[in-house]
Amino acid sequence: MSAAASDGAANAAVVALVARTMGFPRSAVRIAAGQTSRTKRLEIDGAAPADVERAFGPA
């Protein structure tokens, strides 16, 4: 991420990147934990674990 961490710009960039990569609308992706941390936990409405693995590879 190259977005600055001010005013939530970096979080918005993470959400946009994940949504675009997975082919989901941005409204389906949200940060569930880690708003102010470098480590984030995301929730993606309608995504199965296989969808995440297909987009980003195995954990």
C-alpha positions as CSV (number, residue, x, y, z in Angstrom):
1,M,0.0,0.0,0.0
2,S,1.3,3.4,-0.8
3,A,-1.7,5.3,0.6
4,A,-1.0,7.4,3.7
5,A,-2.4,6.2,7.0
6,S,-4.1,9.5,7.6
7,D,-7.9,9.9,7.6
8,G,-8.4,6.2,6.8
9,A,-7.0,6.5,3.3
10,A,-4.8,3.4,3.7
11,N,-7.8,1.4,5.1
12,A,-9.9,2.5,2.2
13,A,-7.2,1.5,-0.2
14,V,-6.9,-2.0,1.3
15,V,-10.7,-2.4,1.0
16,A,-10.7,-1.3,-2.6
17,L,-7.7,-3.5,-3.5
18,V,-9.3,-6.6,-1.9
19,A,-12.7,-5.9,-3.5
20,R,-11.1,-5.4,-7.0
21,T,-8.9,-8.5,-6.7
22,M,-11.8,-10.7,-5.6
23,G,-14.3,-9.2,-8.0
24,F,-16.7,-8.1,-5.2
25,P,-18.2,-4.7,-4.7
26,R,-16.4,-2.5,-2.1
27,S,-19.5,-2.5,0.0
28,A,-19.0,-6.2,0.6
29,V,-15.6,-5.8,2.1
30,R,-15.0,-4.3,5.5
31,I,-12.2,-4.2,8.1
32,A,-13.5,-6.2,11.1
33,A,-10.4,-5.7,13.2
34,G,-7.2,-3.7,13.0
35,Q,-8.4,-0.3,12.0
36,T,-5.3,1.3,13.4
37,S,-2.9,-1.6,13.0
38,R,-0.8,-2.9,10.2
39,T,-2.4,-6.3,10.6
40,K,-6.1,-6.3,9.6
41,R,-8.9,-8.9,9.7
42,L,-11.4,-8.4,6.9
43,E,-15.0,-9.6,6.4
44,I,-16.2,-10.2,2.9
45,D,-19.9,-10.7,2.4
46,G,-20.6,-13.6,0.1
47,A,-17.0,-14.9,0.0
48,A,-16.2,-18.5,0.7
49,P,-12.7,-19.6,1.8
50,A,-12.1,-21.0,-1.7
51,D,-12.8,-17.5,-3.2
52,V,-10.1,-16.0,-1.0
53,E,-7.6,-18.8,-1.7
54,R,-8.3,-18.4,-5.5
55,A,-7.7,-14.7,-5.4
56,F,-4.7,-14.6,-3.0
57,G,-3.3,-18.2,-2.9
58,P,-3.2,-20.6,0.1
59,A,-2.6,-19.2,3.6
